[in-house]
Amino acid sequence: MAIRYMLLTQKKDLRKILSFLPKNNFRAVLDPYSTAAQQRSTGDDLHSDEHVDDRSHSVAEVRILEIRASKLEAQVRDLTERCTKALADSDMVRRRTRKFVEDAKVFGIQSFCRDLVEVADLLEQATKNFTPEELVLEDSLLPSKDVAHALDRLQCIFTKHGLEKMTPIGGSYDPYQHEIVCHVAAEGVKPGSVAIVKQHGYSLHGRTIRHAHVGIAMETQEQ
């Protein structure tokens, strides 16, 4: 402001001096002052443009940072979802593996049990060839008592390891446990229930390893 005031003051004094000069010389003297004023005005405009450019540049940088932050947030969400899914999958695989190991421990003897129950069938069939009196007779020459004792001991071992004989007589037919081999007249049992057992079935910890061969009771037609 001080410089501009000095310029104006000098310009007024110069006009008073130039009033005594010819008109041609008047323009020549004023031209330097006019050029200086124009240069200063141009400088002010350039300085103002620089401020505008700085503000525009700052806004653009902020916008770029916001876009980058948005992309990073999207990547974080995606990675979080993937990590959560991977953890869930690994936990499911771990549970399945544990269940598989447990089943292998429990049912690993399943094939052996299938073969062993056939031995139990033979011993049971052998005991049927003896009379009740022979089974309780203390004569060591007869094998009946030893056979009965072996069968009882074998059934105790079956129970200890979770192998159980099915007792379906009088119960409802279950396709997961029974196999129908014949139909018989319903005498003293409910029609549709198991009336006789041709071959005993066995289950290992609740899983059927051999179906029981059964006969189903059927209503007879009255003549």
KAJOZI-V410116 format. One record per run of one state. SS is the DSSP state (H for helix, E for strand, L for the rest). FROM is the first residue (numbers start at 1). LEN is the number of residues. If there is no record, write none. Layout:
# KAJOZI-V410116
SS:FROM:LEN / SS:FROM:LEN
This chain:
# KAJOZI-V410116
L:1:1 / H:2:17 / L:19:4 / H:23:85 / L:108:2 / H:110:19 / L:129:3 / H:132:5 / L:137:7 / H:144:17 / L:161:2 / E:163:3 / L:166:6 / E:172:1 / L:173:5 / E:178:8 / L:186:7 / E:193:7 / L:200:2 / E:202:3 / L:205:2 / E:207:4 / L:211:1 / E:212:7 / L:219:5
